[in-house]
Amino acid sequence: MPYTPQQNGVAGRENRTIVECARSIIYYANLPLKLWAEAVNTSVYVLNRTGPTSVKDKSPYELWFSKEVISIDHLRVFGTECFVHVPQQKRRKWDKKSVKGVFVGYSGEKDGYRIWIKDQNKVILSRDVVFQNEKSSCVPDVSSDIQNSDMEIVKKPLQTPDPGVGKEIEEIPFSAEDREREEILAEQSCRNLHDRSILKMPAKFDNFVLLAEHIEPDTYKEAIASEDSDKWLAAMKEELESLSSNNTWVLANLPSDRKAIGFSQKFEVDFSETFSPVVRWDTIRIVLSIAAARKLKLGQFDVKTAFLYGDLSEDIYMAQPEGFSDSSGQVCKLLKSIYGLKQAPRCWNKRFKSYAENSGLKQSNCDPCLFFNDEKSMYLIVYVDDGIIVADEEQTGNLFLKKLESEFSVVIGEANYFLGMQIEHLECGKIFIHQEAYCRKILSRFDMINSNHVSTPIEKGAISTDDSVSLSADVPYREAVGSLMFLDIVTRPDIAYAVGVLYQVFDKPQQIHWTMVKRILRYLNGTKKYGIMYLSVSSATLESYSDSDYVGDPLTRRSTSGMVFKYNGGAIAWRSQRQSCIALSTTEAEFIVASQAAKEAIWLNNLFKELCCVTSVPSLQIDNQSAIRLVKNPEFHNRTKHIDIRYKFIREQYENKQLNVINCSSEIQLLIYSLNLLLKIDF
């Protein structure tokens, strides 16, 4: 009956949900209301694939089409700016290869998108789209109607442009009238825009045509229907042969209470424990420093298809691979782990540990990813499926690697590049580790390869209490800080303090912090070849240093702890972090960092003992006499009784003769920090 929506309350409520969703996304994207139909269609498309139903963990789309699980990786934010590839058939030689548009919906096909081309005032259909940051733009309303287009979805080989330094960003040719209107609309924009007539093209747009040309299929049907179907089919057969030769599964009937869906595992049914250890970078540097001190030989290996070697303790079933089923109705019962299983890394780690121990190696108590045989002076480091072997004689290492080849499929080579760290073998057994190639990569990524050099990564007083402008979401702050953190962790202790400052505002950076990021990049541009040198000294000892500023952070009034540990001439471990509590004096700040450094020094000393390199009690060098007296004697009760008991750990270790503390002059500390850890700039 008309005008009585109460008769079908469910449909009325669903219509309301759709309209509210469409209204929200179109206003959030600040798009003209004439695109309401696109917003409604997009809302329906997304709700069908993500909305709740009466069946747990099932979307309306999955229920209607009887699908187990669907992918939603292709979903995008409504109103996102993007670049659409122009097919070769629709452009001349010197025409643009892409046109700028706004994402307004889906074509109905998985990889198809509906893109509104504002300048042409029409909606086109394409799968070859590169999306900018998931953020909507300000688009003024226009009164004219939208003209639909039946643009075909095509994909052709493209010419890759050279990434020039000062390219002009290409635009579709405009008439004089269109250009005038564009300038007027720009003035009406809700935010200020930089002049984009001549800009350095962002590095990600250099790869646009490559992305359009090399779109990898997500399913078996897409792979078989693609232009490279022969290559995909050959790769599938090769992978299946590898799985078959490894006895990864057997065909079996599916139990009535189980499902053959390996990628939707349930806890305590398909898996229990999933933790798999990862080697510490401190351990890697320690082994390399020992190799230099003893002039040991280094080798490197990579285990191919490592996750296929792990043994499973659970019964897991999966459907036969699409396109390779024998039509028997049976499923694959896994005998070994396979890619995608939650416990696959753990299974592989247990498998390799068993092999290493059967080969006469012992697992370290300090780092489970380190194995050693002290009698043969051989050390083995494993990071998932990559490893480094260190042996006193080349023959010893080669013998172990040959046994490894008989057990697993491995690739063996010289230890020159490991997990992003470059390893150089110099004269007299010296080893130099650095990340010059990685530095060049991030400098190029953030357009700082031609920047002017600076002598320090951070200026004194760079952190201030003055309010600064909030940083735009378009600025790749998090990406830059993450890249710098990897440098800090691996080979660059000189940027540890500066990177720590930036990480403290990781979620809410301001413009001043982006300026600090660029200064670090400028510093790296002049110090790309900096790294850590390990000498060939047989009498090397562990050196431990700790220091602290006082109220170095003007915003929180907290001090910053800094520590560095050296062996054989080079740093093997370092830390620079803001203290978790406010210190009321320099003595207290030094005492806190000394307690933190004591824990690290004891761990390092225990590891060296396992490797038979250090037998003496570690000595921690501090440049504050009051802090040293506080460690050795419970003095200054009225001024120190409030210090947390956890920081008095160092006093207990000193009394038990597990640690010694000695005075170190400020001049020596300054030299150590200037060479190994730039805690703060005081000069």
N, C-alpha and C positions, 0 to 999 in steps of 0.2 A: 504494500500500500504506500502511495507517495507521501512524502513529508512525515513519515513515521519511522525514523532511524532506530527507535527503541525496539522494533521488531527483530532487528539483527544487531544486537549490541556488540558482538565480536567483530563484525565487519566495520562497524562505525568506529570502534576503538582502534582497529588497525589503520583505517584511513587517517585518523587523527595522528597516530604515530608517524605515518609517512609524511604528512603535511608538516608536522613539527620538525621532523628531521630535515626535510627539504628547506624549510624556512631558515633553520639554524645554519646549514652549510652555505646557503647562498648569501646570507648576511655576513657570516664569518669571512667568506672569501671576498666580500665587498664587490660582488658581481651584479650586473643589471638584472632587474626582475624579469625581463623578457626571456631569461634563461631558466624560468621556473620549471618548464617541462624537463629540461636536462637534470635539474636538481631532484625532481621527483623520481625520474628513472634511475638516477644514481642511488638514491635512498632505498628504493625497492631492491635494486641489485645487491647492495651491501647488506641490508637487513635479511634478505633471503639466505645469505651465506654466513652471516654472523649472529643473527637473532636467535633468541631462545625458543625452545619448543617443550612439549610435555615429555619428550624423551631425553634423558640426560646425555650430554655431550653430542647432541645431534642438532644440526641446523635445519631449517625448512627445506633448503635445496637438497641436502643429503637424504632427508626422509622422502621427498617427492620423487626423486630419481633413483632411490635405493642405492645410493653410493655410501661407501664406508667412510672415507675421509676425503675432503676436497682441499686443494691448495688455495690460499688467499694471499700468496706472495705478490700477486700482480695488483693488489689494491693500492690506490694512491689517494692523496688528500685532494678533495674537490677544490678547484681554483688554483692549483699549483701551476706556476709558469713552466714552460717546457719548450723544446725545440723539436720540430717534426722534419723528418727527412723528406725531401722532394724527389720523387722517382726520376730516374734518368730519362724516361720517355716524356716527361712533362717539363723539361728544362733544356736550355741550350748550353753550349760549352762553357760560357762565362757566367751563366746564371748561378744564383746561390743554391747551395745543396741542402739548406735547411731554412725553415721559416719559424718565427716565434709565435707561440700560441698559449692557450690556457686550457688545462684539463677540465672537462665538464662531464665525462661519463665513459661508459664502457660500450663496446660494440655488440656485446652478446657472445663474442668469441673470447677465449681466454686472453689472448695477446693483443686484442684490438682495443684502441682507445678512441674516444670522441674528443676532438680538440677544436676549441673555438679560436679561429683566426680573427682577432679583433680588427686588424687593418683591412681585411677582405670581407668582414662581417658575414662569415659563414662557418659552419661546423663541418669538419672533415673527419675521415676515418683513417687511422694509421696504426700500425704496430711498431714502426721504427721511430720511437720517441725517446728523448733524453730529458729527464725531469731535473729541474733545478732544486734548490733546497725546498723541503716540504713546507712552504710558506706561501700564503695567498698574496696577490698583489692588489693594489688599489686601481679599480677600473671604473671610470665614470659611466653613467647610464647613457645609452644612445637610443634614439627613438625609432630607428628603422628596423624592419623585420629581418630575421635571420634566414639566410638561404642555405638549404641543406645541399650537401655535395655527396656524390657517389664515388668518391676517390677510392681506387682499388688499393688493396694491401699487397704491395710488391716489395721485393728485396733483390737488389742488384749489386754486383761488385762496384766499389767506389774507389776513387783516387784519394789516397790519404794525403792531406795537406801537410807541408812542412811547418812545424811549430815555431813560427817566427817570434821574435822578441816583441816587436811593436806592431802586430797586425791590427788592422781595423776589423771590428766585429761586423760581419756581413749582415745586411738587411735587405729585405725585398724592396725593389725600386718603387719610389713614390712619385706621384705627380706633385706639382707645385702646390696645388690645392690641398692634397693630402698632407704634405709637409707642414703647411701652415696650421691645419687642424691639429696635427700631432703636437706642435709646439704649444697650442692653446690648451690642449688636454693635459700636457705635462705640467703647466702652471697650476691647473686645478687639482693635481694629484694630492693625496692625503699625506704624503711624506716627501721630503726633499730628496731628489735624485741627483747623482753626479752626472756630469757631462759624459755621455757614452759614445760620442761620435768617434773618438780615437782612444782606445784603451788597449792595454795588454790583454790578449785573449787568455782567460783562465785555462790552466793546463787541462782541466777535465773536458773542455770542449774540443781540444785537439784530438781526443779519442772518440768524438761523437760518431764519425763515419765508421770507425772500427766496431763500435758497439752495434751500429745498425747492420753492418755486414756479417758480424759473427755472433748472431743471437743463438745461443745454445738451446736445443729443444729440452723441454721438461719431461716429456713422456715418450714412451716407445712409439706411439703412433706419429708423433711429431718428428721423431728422428727418422723413421722410415719414409715419411713424406717429404723430408728435406732434400736439398740438392746434394748433400753429402751422405745420402742414405747408405751407399756402399761402404764408406769409411766407418760410419756408426755401426753398421752390422758387423763389420770385421772386428771392431773394438769390443762389441758385445760377445762375440764368439771367443775372442782371446781371453776375456775376463771369465767367461764360463768355464773354459778349459783350465784356467788357473784354479777356480773354485773346485772343479772336479778332481784335479790332480791332488788337491790338498784335502780331499775327503771332507769337505765343509758340511755336507748334508747327505741324508738318505731319504728316499721317498717313502712316505708312510700315510696311513689313513688318519684323518684328523679326529681326535677325540671329541665326543659330543659336547663336552663342557669347555672347549677351547676355541679360540679364533686364530686364524692364520694371518695375523697382522703384526709383523715384527716391529713396526714403527710406532705402535701405540701400546707399549709395554706397561704393565701394572706392577707397582711395588709389591715385593714379597710373593709375586706370582711368576713373573718373567725375569725378575732381577732382585737382588738384595743390596749388596755393597757395590759402589761404583767408583770409589776413590782410587786414583792412581797417582803415585808420587811423581814429582818433576824435580830435576836436579837444580840445586841452587847455583846462581852465578858465582857466588863466593867459592864454591867447591871447584868449579871449572877453572877459576883463576889460580886457586891453590895448586891444583894438579899441574897446570902449565908452569907455575913458578918452580915447582919441584923438578919438572922436566928440564928447565933451564939450568937449575943448580947442579943437577946430576948429569947433564948432557944426555938425556934419554931420547929415544926415537919416538916420533909421533906418527900415528896413522888414523884414518877416519873411515867409517863405514855407514851405510844406509840400508836398512832392512826393507825390502820391497814387500808390499801387501802384508805389513806386520800384523795387522789386526786379524788376519785370517789364521794365524797360528795359535791363538788362544783357545784353551779347552773350556767348554761350558759345563757348569754344574746344574743348570736349570734345563727343563724341557721347553724349547721354543719352536714354534711352528710358523712357517711363512708360506705364502702362495708360490707356486712355481713361476719363474720369471716370464713375464708377458712375451709372447712370440716364440717361446721355447718350451711350452708345455707339451706333455705327451698325451694329453686328453684322457688320462686315466682317472682323473678326479682326486688323485692323491696330492699331498702337500709336502713341502720340504721340512723335515725334522733336522734342526741344526745340531751338528756334532761339535762344531767349532764356532768361535765368534765370527762376526761379520760386520762390515761397515754399518754404522747406524745404531747398533746395539748400545745401550747405555753402559753396559759392563765391559764393552770391547777393550777399552784402554787398560782396565784392571786385569782382564784375562791375559792380555799380551804381556803386561808387566810381570805377572806371576810366571808366565811361560819362560820369559827370558831369564828371570831370576833363577828358576830351576836349572836352566841350561848352564848359566854362569857358575853356579855352585857345583854342578856335576863336572865342570871343567877345571875345578880346583881353585876357584876364586871365592873370596869371602865378601859378604855384603857389609858395608860400613854401618856402624851404629849411629854415626852422626849424619849421614846422608844416604838414604836407601837406594839412590841412583848411582852410587859409587861402589865399585868392586875392586878388589886388589888381591895380589898374591905377593906377600912381602919377600918370600924366598927368591922369587924370580924378578922382584922389583918391577912388577907390571901393574898398571892401573887402568881401569875401564870406567868411562863415564857414559851414561845412557840418558838421552832425552827423547822419550817416546821411541821412535824408530831410528834416530840418529845417534851416533856414538863416536867417541875418541878413545883410542888405545895408546897407552904410553908404556914403553918397555925399555930395558937396559940395552938390549941387543935387537937389531932389526930382525934377526932370524926368529927370536922369541915371539915378537909381534906377528910376524908372517905366519908362524905355525898356528897361532890361535885363530887368525883370520881365515886360514884354510879350513880349520875345523868348523868355524862359523858358517862358511860357505856350504859345507856339507849338510848343515842343519837347516839353514834358512837361505832364501834367495836374497843376496846382498850385493851392493855396489861398493867397491873398495877404492880408496884413493888417498892422496896426501892430505894432511890436516892443514889446509890453507884458509878455509872459510867454513865457519861453524856457527849456525844459528844467527847469521847477520854480523858476526865478529870475524875480522880478518886477522890471520895469524902469519907473521913473518918470521922466518928462521934466519938469524943473522950470524955473523962470524963468532967463533969461540963458543957456540952453543946458546947465545942470547936469543930470547924470544920477545918479539914486539907485537902487542895486540892493539888494534885500533879499528875504527869504523869510518874510514875516509869515504868509501863508496856510499855508505848510508847517509853520511853528512851531505854529500852532493845530491843525493836523491831528495832529501827533505828541503834543502835549499832551493832546488828546482821546483819542487811541489808548491812551495809558498812564495815563489817569485822573488827570492832573495839571493840568487846566484851571483848577481852583479852588484850587490850591496857593498857599501863602504865598511871597512873593518873597524872594530873597536878592541881595546886592550883588555876589557873586563866584561863578564857576562851581565853584571848588574851594577848600577850606580849606587853610591852611598846616598841614603835618604830617598831611594826610589819608592819605598813604602811610606805613605803619608796618611794622615787622618783626613785630608781634604777630600771632599766629595768629588767624584768623577762621573763622567757621562757613562750610562750603561752601554754595554757593547751590543751591537746589532747581532741578531741571530744569524745573519748571513756570514759573519766573520768566522772562519774555521778555527776558533780558539781551542776547543777541546782536541781537535785533530792535531794541532801544533804541539800542545802540551803533552799529549800522549806520545808523539814522536820524540820529543825531547826527553821524556822520562825513560824511554828505551836506551837512549844514549847514556843518560846518567847511570842507569843500572848496570850497563855492560862495561864501558871503558872510559867514561868521562866524569870522574869525581869532581872536576873543577866547575861543573855547572850544577852540582847537587843542591846547593843552597838556593840558587836562583830558581831552579825548577820547583823546589819545595814551596817557595813563596807563591808561584803561579798555581800550584795544585791546591793550595788552601782556598782559592776562590774559583774552583773548577766549575761550580754550578752557577755562580753569579759574577762573572767577570765584568770589569769596567774597561773603559777606553785606555786607561793608564796601564792595565795589565797586558793589553795587546801591544802597546808600545814596548813593554818589557820583553814580550815574546820576540819581537823583531830585533831587539838589542841582542838577545841571546843568539839569534840566527846570524846577526852580523858578526858576533864574536866567533861563532863556529866557522863562518866563511873565511876568517883569517887563521883558524886553527884546525882546519880539516884533518891534518896529518898528525894531530896530537893523539897520544895513546899512552900505554903503560909498558915499560921496559922491564923485563926480568933478566937479571945478570946471571952469569955462570960462576957463582961463588959457593964453594962447598961448605963454608962455615956460616951460612945464613941463619939468622934468628928471627923470631917473631917480634915485631915492634908494634906497640899499642899506644895510641894518643887519644886524649879526649879534651874537649874545650867547649866553652859556652859563651855566648854573649849575655848581656843582662837587659831584660825588657826590650829585646830587639824588635818586637812587633808592637808598634804604637797603637794598634787597634785593640788587641786583646791583652796587652801588657805582659805577654809571655816571652820567655827566653827561648833561644834556639840551641839545641844540642848538636854537636858535631863530633864525629869520631872517625879515625882512619887507622887501618891496620896494614902494616907492610911486612913483606917477606922477600928476601932476595932482591932488594933494591926497588921493588914496585908495590903499588897498593894492591891488596887482595880483597879488602872489604872496606866499606865506608858507609856512613849514615849522616844525614843532615835532616833534622825534623824538629818541629816546634814542640816544646815540652807540654805535657798534658795538664800542668798546674802552674800557677803563678808563683815564681820564686821571690822571696822577700829580701834576698841579698845575693851578691855575687857568689858568696860561699855556698849558699843553698843551690844556686843554679849549677855551679861546678860539681857539687855533690850528687845532684840528680843525674847529670850526664855521665859522671864517673860510674854510678851504679848501673846505668844502661850499658856502658861500654864494657863493664866487668862481665856481664852475661855473654856478650859477644866474644870477648877475649877467651873466656873459659871454653866456649864451644869450639873456637878455632884451635885452641891448644889441645883439646881432646882429639880433634880430627888429625892434627899433626902427630900426636902420639900414636894413633892408629897406623899412620903411614911411616912411623919410626923416623920422624924428622926433628922433633923437638921433645926434650925430656925435662927441661927445667920449668919452674913455676913462671907463668906469664907475669910481666911487669907492665903496669899501666902508668903512663907518664902524664902528670897533671901539672899545670902551671899556677896552681893556687894553693899556697901553704896552708891556709885555714881549712880548705876542703880535705887536704891530706891528713891534717891532725884530726879532723872529724871522722875520717875512716879509721885511723889507728886508735883513737881514744874517744869515748863518749863525752866530749867537751861541749861547752856552750849550751847547757841544757835549756835555759830559759829562751834562747834564741833558736833552738832547733827541735824542741819537743813536739812541734806541730808537723814535722816532716813525716810523710807517709811511711809506714813500716816497710813497704816494698822497696823503698829506696835504700834501706839499711841492709839490703842483701849484700852489698859490697863489704860491709864491716864484718859480717859473718864469714865471708870467703877469705878475708884477710886474716881473721883469727884462726881459721882452720888451715892456714898456709896453702890455700888454693890459688892465691893471688897476692901479688906485691904491688905497692904503689910507691912511686918515686917522683921527685920534683923534676920538672922540665922547664927550662927558662922560656919566657915568652918569645924570645928571639928564635929559639929552635921551633917552637910551636908555629910561629908565623911562617918560618921557612917550610915546615911540613905542609901547612895548609896552602901556601902559595903554589906548592908543587903538586899536591895531591887532592886537596879539598878546600875550595874557596868558600869558607863558612860565611864571611861577610867582608865588605870592603871598608877598610879603615885607613886607606892610603890613597 
